[in-house]
Amino acid sequence: MIATAHQDGTAQRAGVSAISPPPFAWRFTVQAHELARWRAEVADAVRLLGGDVEAVAAARLGVSELLGNVLRHVTDQRCRMEVSHEDAHVCVRVFDRSPDAPAVRAPRWDAAHGRGLWLVREMVATLGHTYTAGGKWVWFHVRVGTGSRDDKDTLR
């Protein structure tokens, strides 16, 4: 399926061809009061692409963190989010317009924040980022079907 989000928040879905865009893709401006909606959208997409309970939970946490980081650290909060099936994984990725690399730090357990990406990295198979013209993609992969993390990489 292809999901195309519109300004009013509705999505339109159609069949996928061999060279189609990701099965689920949205363009929107990140707003704090809509984070629960985006967690639910990603959870549904991961489930439809074969993710089990652990994959869905990791994806919900991951998208919360990625979108929360856009809210906290990016001036232009327009973004694109995609969910697609890649080999034995579901890939969730968010494009933002910041040139700054996401920071994964060892958590300070007495701090009020700063452990989100570290926790995501611990729960997913891979976590990384890719620079492009105008910003970057921050992405993670969750295993389909098993919830295991045997291919775990660190953020690059």
C-alpha positions in Angstrom: 0.0 0.0 0.0 1.0 3.6 -0.5 -0.3 6.2 2.0 -0.1 9.8 0.9 -1.0 12.2 3.7 -2.8 15.4 2.8 -2.8 18.8 4.5 -6.0 17.9 6.3 -4.4 14.8 7.8 -6.3 12.3 5.7 -4.4 9.5 3.9 -5.0 8.0 0.5 -3.8 4.5 -0.2 -3.3 2.6 -3.4 -1.4 -0.5 -4.8 2.4 -0.6 -5.0 4.4 -1.1 -8.1 7.9 -2.5 -8.3 9.4 1.0 -8.5 7.0 2.8 -6.2 7.7 5.1 -3.3 7.7 3.7 0.2 4.5 2.0 1.2 3.7 4.6 3.8 4.8 8.2 3.5 3.7 11.4 5.1 4.7 15.1 4.9 3.6 17.2 7.8 4.7 19.8 10.3 5.6 18.2 13.7 3.3 19.4 16.5 3.5 18.1 20.1 -0.3 17.5 20.3 -0.1 15.2 17.3 2.7 12.9 18.4 0.2 10.2 19.6 -1.4 10.2 16.1 2.0 9.6 14.4 2.8 6.9 16.9 -0.5 5.2 16.0 0.1 5.7 12.2 3.6 4.1 12.4 2.4 1.3 14.6 -0.3 0.4 12.1 2.2 0.6 9.2 4.7 -1.7 11.0 2.0 -4.1 11.8 0.7 -4.2 8.2 4.3 -4.8 7.0 4.7 -7.9 9.3 6.0 -6.4 12.5 5.3 -8.3 15.7 4.4 -6.8 19.1 8.1 -6.0 19.9 8.7 -4.4 16.5 5.6 -2.2 16.9 6.6 -1.1 20.4 10.1 -0.3 19.3 8.8 1.6 16.3 6.3 3.6 18.5 9.2 4.6 20.8 11.5 5.4 17.9 9.1 7.6 16.1 8.3 9.5 19.3 12.0 10.2 19.8 12.7 11.2 16.2 9.7 13.5 16.0 10.4 14.8 19.5 13.9 15.7 18.4 12.5 17.6 15.4 10.3 19.6 17.9 13.2 20.3 20.2 16.2 20.8 17.9 15.0 21.9 14.4 13.8 25.4 13.5 11.8 24.3 10.5 9.6 21.6 11.8 8.3 20.4 8.4 9.3 16.8 7.9 8.7 13.7 5.8 8.2 10.3 7.5 8.4 7.0 5.7 7.8 3.3 6.7 8.9 0.6 4.3 9.7 -3.1 4.3 13.4 -3.8 3.6 14.6 -7.5 3.6 13.9 -8.9 7.1 13.2 -5.4 8.5 10.8 -2.6 8.6 12.5 0.8 8.1 11.1 3.9 9.7 12.8 7.2 8.7 12.2 10.9 9.3 13.6 13.7 7.1 14.3 17.0 8.8 16.0 20.2 7.6 18.7 20.3 10.2 22.3 19.7 9.2 23.2 18.6 12.8 23.9 14.9 13.5 21.7 13.3 16.1 23.5 12.6 19.3 23.4 9.2 21.0 24.9 9.7 24.5 25.4 7.3 27.4 22.5 8.2 29.7 22.9 10.2 32.9 20.3 8.5 35.0 19.8 11.7 37.1 19.0 13.8 34.1 15.5 14.7 33.0 16.3 14.1 29.3 19.0 13.0 26.9 18.6 9.2 26.9 16.0 8.8 24.1 18.2 7.9 21.1 20.3 5.7 23.4 17.2 3.8 24.4 15.9 3.5 20.8 19.4 2.2 19.7 19.1 -0.5 22.4 15.7 -1.6 21.1 16.1 -1.7 17.3 18.2 -3.6 14.9 20.0 -0.5 13.4 19.9 3.2 14.0 21.5 5.8 11.8 21.4 8.9 9.8 22.1 10.0 6.2 22.8 13.5 5.0 21.0 14.8 1.9 20.6 18.2 0.2 18.7 20.3 2.6 18.9 18.2 5.7 19.1 14.6 6.8 17.2 11.3 7.2 17.3 9.7 10.7 16.3 6.1 10.5 16.0 2.8 12.3 15.1 -0.8 11.4 13.1 -3.2 13.4 13.1 -6.9 12.6 10.0 -8.3 11.1 8.4 -11.3 12.9 11.0 -12.0 15.5 11.6 -8.8 17.5 15.3 -9.8 17.8 18.2 -7.4 17.4 20.9 -9.6 15.9 22.0 -7.0 13.3 22.4 -4.1 15.8 24.6 -1.3 14.7 25.3 2.0 16.3 24.3 5.4 15.1 26.7 6.7 12.4 
